[in-house]
Amino acid sequence: MIGGLSGYNAYMGMQGMGYSAYAAGNGAAQGAGESHSIKNPGESTQVQAGKKVSPAECETCANRKYQDGSDEHDVSFQAPTHIDPSAAGAAVMSHEQEHVANAYEKAAEKGGEVKQASVQIHTAVCPECGRVYVSGGTTTTQIKYPGEEESPYQKARKAQDAANLHQGMYLNMAV
């Protein structure tokens, strides 16, 4: 599992540093034709309605970091890592595929079989600039090992199905 470290909390911290005075468009703070710092080159400089800054000027997006939250130590993003927003989707999907590969390795080592493996990529909206970004991912796997007993619920269901298998299926009209 991987998730972003910065986001709304980082945005709240920037307000206290006077960042909101510029972002709110305070006429006294902004001069006509004044250029602003571009933190995300190649992004739109258009400020969306209700947002403080454009995606090109968004400090939250420029400083967003990702870190693995699982107990697997042989996957990427063990330390907080910045990923370019345009490459975050591919990087997070690649990271989650490492977890899937680990599940197949673990199953093969113990003679098990991977019954199910799925990856979810999560998105969120930056509260500062309104950009939709990849906020993390989750991998879910199920492995069945040989000799592994079924749960008591599965056993009870099978017993109930066996008891009801032929009940009421045949009707003897001659009696």
C-alpha positions as CSV (number, residue, x, y, z in Angstrom):
1,M,0.0,0.0,0.0
2,I,1.3,3.5,-0.8
3,G,-0.1,6.8,0.1
4,G,0.7,10.5,-0.1
5,L,2.3,12.3,2.8
6,S,1.3,15.8,2.0
7,G,-2.0,17.2,1.0
8,Y,-4.5,19.1,3.0
9,N,-2.4,19.3,6.1
10,A,0.5,20.8,4.2
11,Y,-1.9,23.3,2.7
12,M,-3.1,24.4,6.1
13,G,0.5,24.9,7.2
14,M,1.1,27.3,4.3
15,Q,-1.7,29.6,5.2
16,G,0.1,30.5,8.4
17,M,3.2,31.6,6.4
18,G,1.3,34.3,4.7
19,Y,0.8,32.2,1.5
20,S,-3.0,32.8,1.6
21,A,-2.6,36.6,1.3
22,Y,-1.0,36.1,-2.2
23,A,-3.4,33.2,-3.1
24,A,-6.5,35.1,-2.1
25,G,-5.6,37.7,-4.7
26,N,-5.1,40.6,-2.3
27,G,-4.9,43.6,-4.6
28,A,-2.4,45.4,-2.4
29,A,0.0,42.4,-2.4
30,Q,-0.2,41.8,-6.1
31,G,1.1,44.3,-8.6
32,A,-0.3,44.6,-12.1
33,G,1.6,42.1,-14.4
34,E,3.6,40.7,-11.5
35,S,4.9,37.2,-12.4
36,H,4.5,34.4,-9.9
37,S,6.8,31.5,-9.1
38,I,6.2,28.4,-11.3
39,K,6.7,25.3,-9.2
40,N,5.2,22.8,-11.6
41,P,6.5,23.6,-15.2
42,G,4.2,22.5,-18.0
43,E,1.0,22.8,-15.9
44,S,-1.9,25.2,-16.4
45,T,-1.5,28.7,-15.1
46,Q,-5.3,29.1,-15.0
47,V,-6.7,29.5,-11.5
48,Q,-9.9,27.4,-11.1
49,A,-12.9,29.0,-9.5
50,G,-12.8,28.8,-5.7
51,K,-9.1,27.8,-5.7
52,K,-6.1,29.8,-4.4
53,V,-3.5,29.1,-7.1
54,S,-3.1,27.5,-10.5
55,P,-1.7,24.0,-10.8
56,A,1.6,25.5,-12.1
57,E,2.0,27.5,-8.9
58,C,0.8,24.9,-6.4
59,E,3.3,24.3,-3.6
60,T,1.3,21.4,-2.2
61,C,1.5,19.5,-5.5
62,A,5.2,20.4,-5.9
63,N,6.0,19.0,-2.5
64,R,3.8,15.9,-2.4
65,K,5.6,12.7,-1.3
66,Y,4.6,9.1,-1.2
67,Q,5.6,6.3,1.2
68,D,4.8,2.6,1.4
69,G,2.6,1.7,4.4
70,S,3.0,-2.1,4.3
71,D,5.2,-4.4,6.3
72,E,7.0,-5.7,3.1
73,H,10.5,-4.3,3.2
74,D,11.5,-5.3,-0.4
75,V,9.2,-2.9,-2.2
76,S,9.8,0.7,-3.4
77,F,9.0,3.9,-1.5
78,Q,10.3,2.8,1.9
79,A,11.3,6.4,2.5
80,P,9.2,9.4,1.6
81,T,9.7,10.0,-2.1
82,H,8.6,12.9,-4.4
83,I,7.0,11.7,-7.7
84,D,6.2,14.1,-10.5
85,P,2.4,14.5,-10.6
86,S,2.3,13.4,-14.3
87,A,4.2,10.2,-13.5
88,A,2.5,9.4,-10.2
89,G,-0.1,7.0,-11.7
90,A,2.5,4.8,-13.4
91,A,4.8,4.9,-10.4
92,V,2.1,3.9,-7.9
93,M,0.8,1.1,-10.2
94,S,4.3,-0.2,-10.6
95,H,4.8,-0.2,-6.8
96,E,1.5,-2.0,-6.2
97,Q,2.5,-4.6,-8.8
98,E,5.6,-5.3,-6.6
99,H,3.2,-6.4,-3.9
100,V,1.4,-8.7,-6.3
101,A,4.7,-10.2,-7.4
102,N,5.6,-10.8,-3.7
103,A,2.3,-12.6,-3.2
104,Y,3.0,-15.0,-6.0
105,E,6.6,-15.6,-4.7
106,K,5.2,-16.2,-1.2
107,A,2.7,-18.7,-2.5
108,A,5.2,-20.5,-4.7
109,E,7.7,-20.9,-1.7
110,K,5.0,-22.7,0.4
111,G,3.2,-24.5,-2.4
112,G,0.2,-22.2,-2.3
113,E,-1.9,-20.8,-5.0
114,V,-2.9,-17.1,-5.5
115,K,-6.7,-17.2,-5.7
116,Q,-7.2,-13.5,-6.1
117,A,-5.0,-10.4,-6.6
118,S,-6.3,-6.9,-7.2
119,V,-4.9,-3.4,-7.3
120,Q,-6.8,-0.2,-6.6
121,I,-5.3,3.2,-7.5
122,H,-6.8,6.1,-5.4
123,T,-7.2,9.7,-6.5
124,A,-8.0,12.9,-4.6
125,V,-8.4,16.6,-5.4
126,C,-5.7,19.1,-4.3
127,P,-7.4,21.6,-2.0
128,E,-5.1,24.3,-3.0
129,C,-5.2,24.2,-6.9
130,G,-8.0,21.7,-7.7
131,R,-5.8,19.2,-9.6
132,V,-6.9,15.6,-9.5
133,Y,-3.9,13.6,-8.5
134,V,-3.0,10.0,-7.6
135,S,-3.1,9.8,-3.9
136,G,-2.0,6.2,-3.4
137,G,-2.9,2.6,-4.0
138,T,-4.0,-0.6,-2.3
139,T,-3.2,-4.2,-3.2
140,T,-5.4,-7.1,-2.0
141,T,-4.3,-10.7,-2.4
142,Q,-5.7,-14.1,-1.3
143,I,-3.5,-17.2,-1.1
144,K,-4.7,-20.7,-0.5
145,Y,-2.1,-23.2,0.9
146,P,-2.4,-27.0,0.6
147,G,-3.7,-28.7,3.7
148,E,-5.2,-25.4,4.8
149,E,-8.5,-26.2,6.5
150,E,-11.7,-24.4,5.5
151,S,-13.3,-22.1,8.0
152,P,-16.0,-23.5,10.2
153,Y,-18.5,-21.4,8.3
154,Q,-17.6,-23.0,5.0
155,K,-17.7,-26.5,6.6
156,A,-21.2,-25.8,8.0
157,R,-22.4,-24.5,4.7
158,K,-21.2,-27.6,2.8
159,A,-22.8,-29.9,5.4
160,Q,-26.1,-28.0,5.0
161,D,-25.9,-28.1,1.2
162,A,-25.2,-31.9,1.4
163,A,-28.2,-32.5,3.7
164,N,-30.5,-30.5,1.4
165,L,-29.1,-31.7,-1.9
166,H,-31.9,-34.2,-2.8
167,Q,-34.6,-33.1,-0.4
168,G,-37.8,-32.5,-2.4
169,M,-36.2,-33.2,-5.7
170,Y,-38.2,-36.4,-6.3
171,L,-41.9,-37.0,-5.8
172,N,-43.3,-40.5,-5.7
173,M,-47.0,-40.2,-6.8
174,A,-47.6,-44.0,-6.6
175,V,-47.7,-44.2,-2.9
